[in-house]
């Protein structure tokens, strides 16, 4: 039987040594680790912000297309209904197209 507490299957874990007991190397490693963690968090925020910016650009492009041809919005609505209907055990309630003006028909037949 070994008298060393770190040998064999028994291990002790030290959460954190006081700064006085740490070697300069371990203090430097801790400092670098904290800097790296902060850098990764900043990078993640930048990537998230870039994704948000791209999403806003796409929405602006979609708004431009819709403003040029309102029938596109009706087509998108119908496509969404088809996607919802494809799901299992779904009930879809939508307004009756006969009661409301349909931009799809106006867009097709007004030209």
N, C-alpha and C positions, 0 to 999 in steps of 0.2 A: 504494500500500500504506500502510495506516494504522499508525502507531506505537503507538496505544493498544491495550493488551492486551485490553480488553473490547469492542472494536468487531468488527463482522463476525461470522463464524461461530465464531470462537474465544472461549471464555469461560473465565474462571478462577473457581473457587469457593473461597471462604474458609470453612473449617469454623466457626471461632469466633475472634474477636479477643480478646486479653486485655482485662480490664475497664478497664485504664488507657487503652487506645486506643478504647474504645467511647464513643459520645456518651451523654449522660444519657437521650436519647430511646430509643436502642436498648436500653439497660439496662432501661428501664421497659417496653418492648415485650416483652423476654425474660421479665421478672418476671410480666407479665400473662399471657403465653402459658403459663408454668408453672402459674400459679394456675388458669387455665381448664382445662388438662389435668387437674389434680388434682380440680377441680370435676366434670368429666365422668366421671372414674373413680369418684368417690363416688356420683354420680347413677346410674351403671350398677350399682353394688353395691346401691343402694336398690331399683332396679327388679327386680333379681334376687331380693332378699329378699322383696319383695312378691309376686312370682310363686310363690316357694316357699311362702309363707304361704297363698296362695289354693289351691295344690295340696293342702296339708295339710287345709284346710277341706273341700275336696271329698272327700278320702278319709274324713274323719270323717262326712260326710253319707252316703257310700256304706256305711260300716260300720253306721250307724244303720238304713238301709233293709234291709241284709242281716240284721241282728239281728232285725228285725221280721218278715221273711219269708225264711227260708233258701232257698226255691225260686229266689229271684232269683240267688243265687250259681250254681246249676246252670244257669240260663238264660244267664248271662254266660259260663260255661264252654263251653256249646254254641255260643254266638255266636262265641267265640274260635276254636273248632275250624272253624267255617264259614269264617271269615276266613283261617285258615291254609290250608285246603283250596283256597281260591281262587287261591293263589299258584302260579305255574308250577313244575313239577318239584319238588314237595314231597311228602315222605312223612311222614305223621302217625301216630304211635303213641300210643294212649291206652288207659287201663284199660278192661276190659270192664265196661260198666255193669251187667251181670247179676250179677257177682261181688261188687260193692260196694253198700252201701245207697245208694239214690238219694234225695237230699234233695228233688229235684224231685217225685217221686211222693209222698213223705211229705207235702210241703207242699200238694199238690193234693187228696189224698184224705183228709187227716186232719180236714178241716173239716166 
